[in-house]
Amino acid sequence: MSSPFDLEDIKRRMTGAVTSLKTDLSGLRTGRASTNLLDPVTVTAYGAEMPLNQVATVSVPEARMLSVQVWDRSMVNAVEKAIREANLGLNPITEGQLMRIPLPELNADRRKELVKVAHKYAENQRVAVRHVRRDGMDVLKKAEKDGDVSKDDHDRFAEQVQKATDAAVAEIDQALAAKEKDILQV
């Protein structure tokens, strides 16, 4: 008799939430230039919304500068507009198909704002992990009610789900703390 309960699937979904948070956090700006800064930028190109990395190459020529090489000359204005409107506080300097984007120094208010954004991202993923936990517990309750899982197995699986939840939340908190430290470092 196979159980409808799949602990590995629950762990995989929780890991997905942690991975998603790390991706979101990598897009938040710290004092250093990173190609990930432009990950949230989408460009209206050829009648569709596309990630910036599908219409241009992003590189870091120096510590406080990004460079964006647009592949198609006709897309330069759309890329420049998308970067300005992405609300990242960046102003590209366009030279033909190449854009240089100097990164302004982060002031204290902007750093606090970025920390709040990081906390919001982390809370969203904590909620996602708790939803996965709830789904797992619901499946367990139904399986026990239907007689697919014994009371002892139910208790054992519930404990494993809780451990996976605690581990995922701890990893989220760790990632948040590291990013917060990175942002506040002057």
PyMOL CGO cylinders between C-alpha atoms (Angstrom):
from pymol import cmd
from pymol.cgo import CYLINDER

trace = [
    CYLINDER, 0.00, 0.00, 0.00, 1.56, 3.30, -1.07, 0.3, 1, 1, 1, 1, 1, 1,
    CYLINDER, 1.56, 3.30, -1.07, 0.89, 6.45, 0.88, 0.3, 1, 1, 1, 1, 1, 1,
    CYLINDER, 0.89, 6.45, 0.88, -0.44, 9.57, -0.91, 0.3, 1, 1, 1, 1, 1, 1,
    CYLINDER, -0.44, 9.57, -0.91, 1.89, 11.50, 1.39, 0.3, 1, 1, 1, 1, 1, 1,
    CYLINDER, 1.89, 11.50, 1.39, 5.23, 12.46, -0.21, 0.3, 1, 1, 1, 1, 1, 1,
    CYLINDER, 5.23, 12.46, -0.21, 7.76, 14.03, 2.17, 0.3, 1, 1, 1, 1, 1, 1,
    CYLINDER, 7.76, 14.03, 2.17, 10.32, 14.49, -0.63, 0.3, 1, 1, 1, 1, 1, 1,
    CYLINDER, 10.32, 14.49, -0.63, 7.83, 16.58, -2.63, 0.3, 1, 1, 1, 1, 1, 1,
    CYLINDER, 7.83, 16.58, -2.63, 7.16, 18.76, 0.44, 0.3, 1, 1, 1, 1, 1, 1,
    CYLINDER, 7.16, 18.76, 0.44, 10.91, 19.26, 0.99, 0.3, 1, 1, 1, 1, 1, 1,
    CYLINDER, 10.91, 19.26, 0.99, 11.39, 20.05, -2.71, 0.3, 1, 1, 1, 1, 1, 1,
    CYLINDER, 11.39, 20.05, -2.71, 8.64, 22.69, -2.61, 0.3, 1, 1, 1, 1, 1, 1,
    CYLINDER, 8.64, 22.69, -2.61, 10.12, 24.26, 0.55, 0.3, 1, 1, 1, 1, 1, 1,
    CYLINDER, 10.12, 24.26, 0.55, 13.57, 24.31, -1.05, 0.3, 1, 1, 1, 1, 1, 1,
    CYLINDER, 13.57, 24.31, -1.05, 11.96, 26.05, -4.04, 0.3, 1, 1, 1, 1, 1, 1,
    CYLINDER, 11.96, 26.05, -4.04, 10.76, 28.84, -1.74, 0.3, 1, 1, 1, 1, 1, 1,
    CYLINDER, 10.76, 28.84, -1.74, 14.27, 29.25, -0.29, 0.3, 1, 1, 1, 1, 1, 1,
    CYLINDER, 14.27, 29.25, -0.29, 15.82, 29.30, -3.78, 0.3, 1, 1, 1, 1, 1, 1,
    CYLINDER, 15.82, 29.30, -3.78, 13.26, 31.87, -4.91, 0.3, 1, 1, 1, 1, 1, 1,
    CYLINDER, 13.26, 31.87, -4.91, 14.16, 34.10, -1.94, 0.3, 1, 1, 1, 1, 1, 1,
    CYLINDER, 14.16, 34.10, -1.94, 17.88, 33.86, -2.73, 0.3, 1, 1, 1, 1, 1, 1,
    CYLINDER, 17.88, 33.86, -2.73, 17.14, 34.87, -6.34, 0.3, 1, 1, 1, 1, 1, 1,
    CYLINDER, 17.14, 34.87, -6.34, 15.03, 37.82, -5.16, 0.3, 1, 1, 1, 1, 1, 1,
    CYLINDER, 15.03, 37.82, -5.16, 17.72, 38.93, -2.70, 0.3, 1, 1, 1, 1, 1, 1,
    CYLINDER, 17.72, 38.93, -2.70, 20.47, 38.71, -5.31, 0.3, 1, 1, 1, 1, 1, 1,
    CYLINDER, 20.47, 38.71, -5.31, 18.59, 41.37, -7.27, 0.3, 1, 1, 1, 1, 1, 1,
    CYLINDER, 18.59, 41.37, -7.27, 18.69, 43.81, -4.34, 0.3, 1, 1, 1, 1, 1, 1,
    CYLINDER, 18.69, 43.81, -4.34, 21.45, 46.33, -4.56, 0.3, 1, 1, 1, 1, 1, 1,
    CYLINDER, 21.45, 46.33, -4.56, 24.30, 46.45, -2.13, 0.3, 1, 1, 1, 1, 1, 1,
    CYLINDER, 24.30, 46.45, -2.13, 27.35, 48.69, -2.42, 0.3, 1, 1, 1, 1, 1, 1,
    CYLINDER, 27.35, 48.69, -2.42, 28.90, 46.58, -5.19, 0.3, 1, 1, 1, 1, 1, 1,
    CYLINDER, 28.90, 46.58, -5.19, 27.91, 46.21, -8.82, 0.3, 1, 1, 1, 1, 1, 1,
    CYLINDER, 27.91, 46.21, -8.82, 26.48, 42.83, -9.78, 0.3, 1, 1, 1, 1, 1, 1,
    CYLINDER, 26.48, 42.83, -9.78, 24.90, 41.62, -13.02, 0.3, 1, 1, 1, 1, 1, 1,
    CYLINDER, 24.90, 41.62, -13.02, 22.03, 40.31, -10.85, 0.3, 1, 1, 1, 1, 1, 1,
    CYLINDER, 22.03, 40.31, -10.85, 20.96, 43.91, -10.17, 0.3, 1, 1, 1, 1, 1, 1,
    CYLINDER, 20.96, 43.91, -10.17, 19.27, 44.03, -13.56, 0.3, 1, 1, 1, 1, 1, 1,
    CYLINDER, 19.27, 44.03, -13.56, 17.56, 40.61, -13.27, 0.3, 1, 1, 1, 1, 1, 1,
    CYLINDER, 17.56, 40.61, -13.27, 14.16, 42.14, -12.39, 0.3, 1, 1, 1, 1, 1, 1,
    CYLINDER, 14.16, 42.14, -12.39, 14.25, 44.40, -15.48, 0.3, 1, 1, 1, 1, 1, 1,
    CYLINDER, 14.25, 44.40, -15.48, 11.89, 43.37, -18.29, 0.3, 1, 1, 1, 1, 1, 1,
    CYLINDER, 11.89, 43.37, -18.29, 11.96, 45.02, -21.69, 0.3, 1, 1, 1, 1, 1, 1,
    CYLINDER, 11.96, 45.02, -21.69, 9.06, 45.36, -24.10, 0.3, 1, 1, 1, 1, 1, 1,
    CYLINDER, 9.06, 45.36, -24.10, 10.68, 43.86, -27.18, 0.3, 1, 1, 1, 1, 1, 1,
    CYLINDER, 10.68, 43.86, -27.18, 9.12, 42.57, -30.39, 0.3, 1, 1, 1, 1, 1, 1,
    CYLINDER, 9.12, 42.57, -30.39, 5.64, 42.86, -28.89, 0.3, 1, 1, 1, 1, 1, 1,
    CYLINDER, 5.64, 42.86, -28.89, 6.39, 40.87, -25.74, 0.3, 1, 1, 1, 1, 1, 1,
    CYLINDER, 6.39, 40.87, -25.74, 7.86, 41.36, -22.25, 0.3, 1, 1, 1, 1, 1, 1,
    CYLINDER, 7.86, 41.36, -22.25, 11.34, 39.83, -22.12, 0.3, 1, 1, 1, 1, 1, 1,
    CYLINDER, 11.34, 39.83, -22.12, 14.01, 39.65, -19.41, 0.3, 1, 1, 1, 1, 1, 1,
    CYLINDER, 14.01, 39.65, -19.41, 16.84, 42.10, -20.10, 0.3, 1, 1, 1, 1, 1, 1,
    CYLINDER, 16.84, 42.10, -20.10, 19.34, 39.24, -20.50, 0.3, 1, 1, 1, 1, 1, 1,
    CYLINDER, 19.34, 39.24, -20.50, 17.44, 38.10, -23.64, 0.3, 1, 1, 1, 1, 1, 1,
    CYLINDER, 17.44, 38.10, -23.64, 18.07, 41.35, -25.50, 0.3, 1, 1, 1, 1, 1, 1,
    CYLINDER, 18.07, 41.35, -25.50, 21.44, 42.46, -24.10, 0.3, 1, 1, 1, 1, 1, 1,
    CYLINDER, 21.44, 42.46, -24.10, 24.62, 41.36, -22.34, 0.3, 1, 1, 1, 1, 1, 1,
    CYLINDER, 24.62, 41.36, -22.34, 25.16, 42.72, -18.83, 0.3, 1, 1, 1, 1, 1, 1,
    CYLINDER, 25.16, 42.72, -18.83, 28.69, 42.95, -17.43, 0.3, 1, 1, 1, 1, 1, 1,
    CYLINDER, 28.69, 42.95, -17.43, 30.57, 44.57, -14.55, 0.3, 1, 1, 1, 1, 1, 1,
    CYLINDER, 30.57, 44.57, -14.55, 33.59, 46.47, -15.92, 0.3, 1, 1, 1, 1, 1, 1,
    CYLINDER, 33.59, 46.47, -15.92, 34.39, 48.01, -12.51, 0.3, 1, 1, 1, 1, 1, 1,
    CYLINDER, 34.39, 48.01, -12.51, 33.17, 47.90, -8.88, 0.3, 1, 1, 1, 1, 1, 1,
    CYLINDER, 33.17, 47.90, -8.88, 30.60, 50.70, -9.16, 0.3, 1, 1, 1, 1, 1, 1,
    CYLINDER, 30.60, 50.70, -9.16, 29.63, 50.41, -12.82, 0.3, 1, 1, 1, 1, 1, 1,
    CYLINDER, 29.63, 50.41, -12.82, 27.44, 48.13, -14.92, 0.3, 1, 1, 1, 1, 1, 1,
    CYLINDER, 27.44, 48.13, -14.92, 27.61, 47.91, -18.67, 0.3, 1, 1, 1, 1, 1, 1,
    CYLINDER, 27.61, 47.91, -18.67, 24.76, 46.75, -20.91, 0.3, 1, 1, 1, 1, 1, 1,
    CYLINDER, 24.76, 46.75, -20.91, 25.52, 45.83, -24.52, 0.3, 1, 1, 1, 1, 1, 1,
    CYLINDER, 25.52, 45.83, -24.52, 22.23, 45.83, -26.46, 0.3, 1, 1, 1, 1, 1, 1,
    CYLINDER, 22.23, 45.83, -26.46, 22.30, 43.35, -29.35, 0.3, 1, 1, 1, 1, 1, 1,
    CYLINDER, 22.30, 43.35, -29.35, 19.72, 45.02, -31.61, 0.3, 1, 1, 1, 1, 1, 1,
    CYLINDER, 19.72, 45.02, -31.61, 20.19, 48.75, -32.29, 0.3, 1, 1, 1, 1, 1, 1,
    CYLINDER, 20.19, 48.75, -32.29, 16.40, 49.24, -32.51, 0.3, 1, 1, 1, 1, 1, 1,
    CYLINDER, 16.40, 49.24, -32.51, 16.03, 48.03, -28.89, 0.3, 1, 1, 1, 1, 1, 1,
    CYLINDER, 16.03, 48.03, -28.89, 18.36, 50.59, -27.27, 0.3, 1, 1, 1, 1, 1, 1,
    CYLINDER, 18.36, 50.59, -27.27, 15.61, 53.07, -26.31, 0.3, 1, 1, 1, 1, 1, 1,
    CYLINDER, 15.61, 53.07, -26.31, 13.32, 50.32, -24.96, 0.3, 1, 1, 1, 1, 1, 1,
    CYLINDER, 13.32, 50.32, -24.96, 16.16, 48.90, -22.83, 0.3, 1, 1, 1, 1, 1, 1,
    CYLINDER, 16.16, 48.90, -22.83, 17.11, 52.33, -21.48, 0.3, 1, 1, 1, 1, 1, 1,
    CYLINDER, 17.11, 52.33, -21.48, 13.45, 53.08, -20.64, 0.3, 1, 1, 1, 1, 1, 1,
    CYLINDER, 13.45, 53.08, -20.64, 13.02, 49.68, -18.91, 0.3, 1, 1, 1, 1, 1, 1,
    CYLINDER, 13.02, 49.68, -18.91, 16.12, 50.24, -16.74, 0.3, 1, 1, 1, 1, 1, 1,
    CYLINDER, 16.12, 50.24, -16.74, 14.97, 53.73, -15.72, 0.3, 1, 1, 1, 1, 1, 1,
    CYLINDER, 14.97, 53.73, -15.72, 11.42, 52.53, -14.94, 0.3, 1, 1, 1, 1, 1, 1,
    CYLINDER, 11.42, 52.53, -14.94, 12.54, 49.45, -12.96, 0.3, 1, 1, 1, 1, 1, 1,
    CYLINDER, 12.54, 49.45, -12.96, 12.69, 51.62, -9.82, 0.3, 1, 1, 1, 1, 1, 1,
    CYLINDER, 12.69, 51.62, -9.82, 16.28, 50.61, -9.05, 0.3, 1, 1, 1, 1, 1, 1,
    CYLINDER, 16.28, 50.61, -9.05, 17.53, 54.19, -8.87, 0.3, 1, 1, 1, 1, 1, 1,
    CYLINDER, 17.53, 54.19, -8.87, 19.76, 53.71, -11.91, 0.3, 1, 1, 1, 1, 1, 1,
    CYLINDER, 19.76, 53.71, -11.91, 20.39, 56.15, -14.77, 0.3, 1, 1, 1, 1, 1, 1,
    CYLINDER, 20.39, 56.15, -14.77, 22.00, 54.60, -17.85, 0.3, 1, 1, 1, 1, 1, 1,
    CYLINDER, 22.00, 54.60, -17.85, 24.37, 56.65, -20.02, 0.3, 1, 1, 1, 1, 1, 1,
    CYLINDER, 24.37, 56.65, -20.02, 23.84, 55.51, -23.62, 0.3, 1, 1, 1, 1, 1, 1,
    CYLINDER, 23.84, 55.51, -23.62, 26.64, 55.45, -26.19, 0.3, 1, 1, 1, 1, 1, 1,
    CYLINDER, 26.64, 55.45, -26.19, 25.36, 53.74, -29.32, 0.3, 1, 1, 1, 1, 1, 1,
    CYLINDER, 25.36, 53.74, -29.32, 24.41, 50.17, -28.37, 0.3, 1, 1, 1, 1, 1, 1,
    CYLINDER, 24.41, 50.17, -28.37, 26.42, 50.28, -25.14, 0.3, 1, 1, 1, 1, 1, 1,
    CYLINDER, 26.42, 50.28, -25.14, 25.01, 51.64, -21.89, 0.3, 1, 1, 1, 1, 1, 1,
    CYLINDER, 25.01, 51.64, -21.89, 27.13, 52.49, -18.91, 0.3, 1, 1, 1, 1, 1, 1,
    CYLINDER, 27.13, 52.49, -18.91, 25.27, 52.52, -15.61, 0.3, 1, 1, 1, 1, 1, 1,
    CYLINDER, 25.27, 52.52, -15.61, 27.15, 54.16, -12.73, 0.3, 1, 1, 1, 1, 1, 1,
    CYLINDER, 27.15, 54.16, -12.73, 25.93, 52.95, -9.34, 0.3, 1, 1, 1, 1, 1, 1,
    CYLINDER, 25.93, 52.95, -9.34, 25.29, 55.86, -7.00, 0.3, 1, 1, 1, 1, 1, 1,
    CYLINDER, 25.29, 55.86, -7.00, 26.47, 55.54, -3.41, 0.3, 1, 1, 1, 1, 1, 1,
    CYLINDER, 26.47, 55.54, -3.41, 23.69, 54.17, -1.21, 0.3, 1, 1, 1, 1, 1, 1,
    CYLINDER, 23.69, 54.17, -1.21, 22.60, 56.63, 1.46, 0.3, 1, 1, 1, 1, 1, 1,
    CYLINDER, 22.60, 56.63, 1.46, 21.30, 55.53, 4.87, 0.3, 1, 1, 1, 1, 1, 1,
    CYLINDER, 21.30, 55.53, 4.87, 17.63, 55.96, 3.95, 0.3, 1, 1, 1, 1, 1, 1,
    CYLINDER, 17.63, 55.96, 3.95, 18.00, 53.93, 0.77, 0.3, 1, 1, 1, 1, 1, 1,
    CYLINDER, 18.00, 53.93, 0.77, 19.79, 51.17, 2.71, 0.3, 1, 1, 1, 1, 1, 1,
    CYLINDER, 19.79, 51.17, 2.71, 16.94, 51.02, 5.25, 0.3, 1, 1, 1, 1, 1, 1,
    CYLINDER, 16.94, 51.02, 5.25, 14.45, 50.89, 2.38, 0.3, 1, 1, 1, 1, 1, 1,
    CYLINDER, 14.45, 50.89, 2.38, 16.35, 47.99, 0.78, 0.3, 1, 1, 1, 1, 1, 1,
    CYLINDER, 16.35, 47.99, 0.78, 16.40, 46.13, 4.12, 0.3, 1, 1, 1, 1, 1, 1,
    CYLINDER, 16.40, 46.13, 4.12, 12.60, 46.53, 4.33, 0.3, 1, 1, 1, 1, 1, 1,
    CYLINDER, 12.60, 46.53, 4.33, 12.25, 45.12, 0.82, 0.3, 1, 1, 1, 1, 1, 1,
    CYLINDER, 12.25, 45.12, 0.82, 14.49, 42.18, 1.78, 0.3, 1, 1, 1, 1, 1, 1,
    CYLINDER, 14.49, 42.18, 1.78, 12.33, 41.54, 4.87, 0.3, 1, 1, 1, 1, 1, 1,
    CYLINDER, 12.33, 41.54, 4.87, 9.20, 41.60, 2.69, 0.3, 1, 1, 1, 1, 1, 1,
    CYLINDER, 9.20, 41.60, 2.69, 10.74, 39.05, 0.28, 0.3, 1, 1, 1, 1, 1, 1,
    CYLINDER, 10.74, 39.05, 0.28, 11.70, 36.82, 3.22, 0.3, 1, 1, 1, 1, 1, 1,
    CYLINDER, 11.70, 36.82, 3.22, 8.23, 37.01, 4.80, 0.3, 1, 1, 1, 1, 1, 1,
    CYLINDER, 8.23, 37.01, 4.80, 6.59, 36.11, 1.46, 0.3, 1, 1, 1, 1, 1, 1,
    CYLINDER, 6.59, 36.11, 1.46, 8.75, 32.98, 1.25, 0.3, 1, 1, 1, 1, 1, 1,
    CYLINDER, 8.75, 32.98, 1.25, 8.11, 32.08, 4.91, 0.3, 1, 1, 1, 1, 1, 1,
    CYLINDER, 8.11, 32.08, 4.91, 4.40, 32.23, 4.11, 0.3, 1, 1, 1, 1, 1, 1,
    CYLINDER, 4.40, 32.23, 4.11, 5.00, 30.02, 1.06, 0.3, 1, 1, 1, 1, 1, 1,
    CYLINDER, 5.00, 30.02, 1.06, 6.82, 27.46, 3.24, 0.3, 1, 1, 1, 1, 1, 1,
    CYLINDER, 6.82, 27.46, 3.24, 3.97, 27.50, 5.77, 0.3, 1, 1, 1, 1, 1, 1,
    CYLINDER, 3.97, 27.50, 5.77, 1.48, 26.91, 2.93, 0.3, 1, 1, 1, 1, 1, 1,
    CYLINDER, 1.48, 26.91, 2.93, 3.49, 23.87, 1.82, 0.3, 1, 1, 1, 1, 1, 1,
    CYLINDER, 3.49, 23.87, 1.82, 3.50, 22.65, 5.44, 0.3, 1, 1, 1, 1, 1, 1,
    CYLINDER, 3.50, 22.65, 5.44, -0.27, 23.11, 5.70, 0.3, 1, 1, 1, 1, 1, 1,
    CYLINDER, -0.27, 23.11, 5.70, -0.81, 21.23, 2.40, 0.3, 1, 1, 1, 1, 1, 1,
    CYLINDER, -0.81, 21.23, 2.40, 1.34, 18.36, 3.70, 0.3, 1, 1, 1, 1, 1, 1,
    CYLINDER, 1.34, 18.36, 3.70, -0.53, 18.22, 7.00, 0.3, 1, 1, 1, 1, 1, 1,
    CYLINDER, -0.53, 18.22, 7.00, -3.90, 18.25, 5.17, 0.3, 1, 1, 1, 1, 1, 1,
    CYLINDER, -3.90, 18.25, 5.17, -2.80, 15.31, 3.01, 0.3, 1, 1, 1, 1, 1, 1,
    CYLINDER, -2.80, 15.31, 3.01, -1.67, 13.47, 6.16, 0.3, 1, 1, 1, 1, 1, 1,
    CYLINDER, -1.67, 13.47, 6.16, -4.99, 14.08, 7.96, 0.3, 1, 1, 1, 1, 1, 1,
    CYLINDER, -4.99, 14.08, 7.96, -6.95, 12.86, 4.95, 0.3, 1, 1, 1, 1, 1, 1,
    CYLINDER, -6.95, 12.86, 4.95, -4.70, 9.80, 4.58, 0.3, 1, 1, 1, 1, 1, 1,
    CYLINDER, -4.70, 9.80, 4.58, -5.18, 8.92, 8.25, 0.3, 1, 1, 1, 1, 1, 1,
    CYLINDER, -5.18, 8.92, 8.25, -8.95, 9.44, 7.99, 0.3, 1, 1, 1, 1, 1, 1,
    CYLINDER, -8.95, 9.44, 7.99, -9.11, 7.23, 4.88, 0.3, 1, 1, 1, 1, 1, 1,
    CYLINDER, -9.11, 7.23, 4.88, -7.08, 4.55, 6.67, 0.3, 1, 1, 1, 1, 1, 1,
    CYLINDER, -7.08, 4.55, 6.67, -4.05, 4.88, 4.33, 0.3, 1, 1, 1, 1, 1, 1,
    CYLINDER, -4.05, 4.88, 4.33, -1.77, 5.94, 7.20, 0.3, 1, 1, 1, 1, 1, 1,
    CYLINDER, -1.77, 5.94, 7.20, -1.78, 4.70, 10.80, 0.3, 1, 1, 1, 1, 1, 1,
    CYLINDER, -1.78, 4.70, 10.80, -1.88, 7.12, 13.75, 0.3, 1, 1, 1, 1, 1, 1,
    CYLINDER, -1.88, 7.12, 13.75, 1.79, 6.37, 14.52, 0.3, 1, 1, 1, 1, 1, 1,
    CYLINDER, 1.79, 6.37, 14.52, 2.84, 7.00, 10.91, 0.3, 1, 1, 1, 1, 1, 1,
    CYLINDER, 2.84, 7.00, 10.91, 0.76, 10.18, 10.89, 0.3, 1, 1, 1, 1, 1, 1,
    CYLINDER, 0.76, 10.18, 10.89, 2.60, 11.45, 13.99, 0.3, 1, 1, 1, 1, 1, 1,
    CYLINDER, 2.60, 11.45, 13.99, 6.00, 10.46, 12.56, 0.3, 1, 1, 1, 1, 1, 1,
    CYLINDER, 6.00, 10.46, 12.56, 5.31, 12.13, 9.19, 0.3, 1, 1, 1, 1, 1, 1,
    CYLINDER, 5.31, 12.13, 9.19, 3.91, 15.25, 10.90, 0.3, 1, 1, 1, 1, 1, 1,
    CYLINDER, 3.91, 15.25, 10.90, 7.13, 15.53, 12.89, 0.3, 1, 1, 1, 1, 1, 1,
    CYLINDER, 7.13, 15.53, 12.89, 9.20, 15.20, 9.68, 0.3, 1, 1, 1, 1, 1, 1,
    CYLINDER, 9.20, 15.20, 9.68, 7.12, 17.89, 7.96, 0.3, 1, 1, 1, 1, 1, 1,
    CYLINDER, 7.12, 17.89, 7.96, 7.65, 20.20, 10.95, 0.3, 1, 1, 1, 1, 1, 1,
    CYLINDER, 7.65, 20.20, 10.95, 11.42, 19.55, 10.88, 0.3, 1, 1, 1, 1, 1, 1,
    CYLINDER, 11.42, 19.55, 10.88, 11.52, 20.34, 7.15, 0.3, 1, 1, 1, 1, 1, 1,
    CYLINDER, 11.52, 20.34, 7.15, 9.51, 23.52, 7.79, 0.3, 1, 1, 1, 1, 1, 1,
    CYLINDER, 9.51, 23.52, 7.79, 11.83, 24.62, 10.61, 0.3, 1, 1, 1, 1, 1, 1,
    CYLINDER, 11.83, 24.62, 10.61, 14.90, 23.95, 8.42, 0.3, 1, 1, 1, 1, 1, 1,
    CYLINDER, 14.90, 23.95, 8.42, 13.48, 25.93, 5.48, 0.3, 1, 1, 1, 1, 1, 1,
    CYLINDER, 13.48, 25.93, 5.48, 12.49, 28.89, 7.70, 0.3, 1, 1, 1, 1, 1, 1,
    CYLINDER, 12.49, 28.89, 7.70, 15.95, 28.84, 9.34, 0.3, 1, 1, 1, 1, 1, 1,
    CYLINDER, 15.95, 28.84, 9.34, 17.57, 28.92, 5.89, 0.3, 1, 1, 1, 1, 1, 1,
    CYLINDER, 17.57, 28.92, 5.89, 15.34, 31.86, 4.89, 0.3, 1, 1, 1, 1, 1, 1,
    CYLINDER, 15.34, 31.86, 4.89, 16.29, 33.73, 8.08, 0.3, 1, 1, 1, 1, 1, 1,
    CYLINDER, 16.29, 33.73, 8.08, 19.98, 33.01, 7.43, 0.3, 1, 1, 1, 1, 1, 1,
    CYLINDER, 19.98, 33.01, 7.43, 19.80, 34.31, 3.85, 0.3, 1, 1, 1, 1, 1, 1,
    CYLINDER, 19.80, 34.31, 3.85, 17.96, 37.42, 5.05, 0.3, 1, 1, 1, 1, 1, 1,
    CYLINDER, 17.96, 37.42, 5.05, 20.49, 38.12, 7.81, 0.3, 1, 1, 1, 1, 1, 1,
    CYLINDER, 20.49, 38.12, 7.81, 23.40, 37.78, 5.36, 0.3, 1, 1, 1, 1, 1, 1,
    CYLINDER, 23.40, 37.78, 5.36, 21.74, 40.12, 2.84, 0.3, 1, 1, 1, 1, 1, 1,
    CYLINDER, 21.74, 40.12, 2.84, 20.84, 42.64, 5.55, 0.3, 1, 1, 1, 1, 1, 1,
    CYLINDER, 20.84, 42.64, 5.55, 24.46, 42.69, 6.74, 0.3, 1, 1, 1, 1, 1, 1,
    CYLINDER, 24.46, 42.69, 6.74, 25.59, 43.12, 3.12, 0.3, 1, 1, 1, 1, 1, 1,
    CYLINDER, 25.59, 43.12, 3.12, 23.19, 46.03, 2.51, 0.3, 1, 1, 1, 1, 1, 1,
    CYLINDER, 23.19, 46.03, 2.51, 24.02, 47.88, 5.73, 0.3, 1, 1, 1, 1, 1, 1,
    CYLINDER, 24.02, 47.88, 5.73, 27.79, 47.49, 5.29, 0.3, 1, 1, 1, 1, 1, 1,
    CYLINDER, 27.79, 47.49, 5.29, 29.18, 50.90, 4.32, 0.3, 1, 1, 1, 1, 1, 1,
]
cmd.load_cgo(trace, "trace")
